[in-house]
Amino acid sequence: ASVEIGSLLAVFHALRAHQVHVFFRGRLSEPRYGVGPESLEVKLVDAHDIPWDDIAFASGVFALRHYLEDRAAGREDVHITDSDRFAR
């Protein structure tokens, strides 16, 4: 996918993995996207069809939930947490 990077959305400190995951808002630059070296299947879904139980990482759930809340409220906040404070 060709993506235009937007504002900072979330920072998630994955303590046990010794990683920091940083998420930005983005928009598709063009309506083309597809599988890559780390994906077998790719599709766009409406918010009410998100397969929450299939999302591999807690950081992705954290960022996506905050993105949807911010979008509904018409704001672009920055959200920060660590894995010990976030429950799926």
C-alpha positions in Angstrom: 0.0 0.0 0.0 1.1 3.5 -0.7 0.3 5.5 2.5 0.4 9.2 3.4 1.6 9.3 7.0 -0.4 11.6 9.4 -0.2 12.5 13.0 1.2 10.4 15.9 -1.6 8.1 17.3 0.0 5.9 19.9 3.2 4.7 21.7 3.0 1.3 23.3 5.9 0.0 25.4 5.9 -3.8 25.0 7.9 -4.5 28.2 8.5 -8.2 28.0 9.6 -7.9 24.3 11.9 -5.0 25.1 10.2 -3.1 22.2 8.4 0.2 21.7 5.6 0.2 19.0 4.8 3.6 17.5 1.6 4.1 15.5 0.7 7.0 13.1 -2.6 7.8 11.5 -2.4 7.4 7.7 -4.4 7.5 4.5 -4.1 5.3 1.4 -2.6 7.4 -1.3 -4.2 5.3 -4.0 -6.8 2.5 -3.8 -4.2 -0.3 -4.2 -3.0 -2.7 -1.5 -2.0 -6.3 -1.2 -0.1 -9.0 0.6 3.5 -8.7 1.5 6.3 -10.8 3.0 4.6 -10.7 6.5 1.0 -11.2 5.4 -1.0 -14.0 3.8 -4.3 -12.1 3.5 -5.1 -8.4 3.3 -8.6 -6.8 3.2 -10.2 -3.6 4.3 -13.1 -3.9 6.7 -15.7 -1.6 8.3 -15.1 -0.7 11.9 -18.0 -3.0 13.0 -16.4 -5.9 11.2 -13.0 -5.7 12.8 -11.9 -9.3 13.8 -10.7 -8.2 17.3 -9.7 -11.7 18.4 -7.6 -12.2 15.3 -5.3 -9.2 15.9 -2.0 -10.7 16.8 -0.5 -8.0 19.1 -2.0 -6.1 22.0 -0.3 -2.9 20.7 -2.4 -3.1 17.6 -5.6 -3.5 19.5 -4.6 -0.5 21.7 -3.9 1.7 18.8 -6.9 0.7 16.7 -9.4 1.2 19.7 -8.0 4.6 20.3 -8.1 5.5 16.6 -11.7 4.6 16.4 -12.6 6.5 19.6 -10.7 9.6 18.4 -12.3 9.5 15.0 -15.8 9.3 16.5 -15.0 12.3 18.7 -13.4 14.3 16.0 -10.0 14.6 17.6 -6.4 13.4 17.2 -5.0 12.7 20.6 -1.8 10.8 21.4 -2.1 7.7 23.5 0.8 6.2 25.5 0.8 3.0 27.6 2.9 0.0 28.5 1.9 -3.6 28.2 1.5 -4.0 32.0 -1.2 -1.3 32.0 -3.2 -2.4 29.0 -5.7 -5.3 29.1 -7.1 -6.6 25.8 
